Amino acid sequence: MPHIRRIIIGLSLLQAFWMTFDGTRALIIGDYLTPKSGRMPTGSGHGRGWSLHWALNLDRH
């Protein structure tokens, strides 16, 4: 049981570090880290809205 607790704490700290890093970077640079290539996963909650977003060329990069 102590190993599971350590794993959960470690993963929580890793996620907290990532959110702090990415949020700080967004405040300084003005953009979050995003993938340069590839597709959005189907189950990511970004389904139909992204096709409209790209069709209207709302991506300012």
Phi, psi and omega in degrees: 000323179297332180292320179296319179297318179295320179296315180296317179295318179298315179294324178295318178294322178298315179294320178297318177299314182298316181295321178295313180299310184292322178293318178295318178298320179295323178291322183280310185271327180099014181206145175278161173289128179227154178294143180277337180212174179098182182244155174288139178298145183298319183270020185275359182084007181247035187300260189290330183298327181289325179296322176293319179303312181287326179296325179273002179056048180275355179280118188269011183279000000 
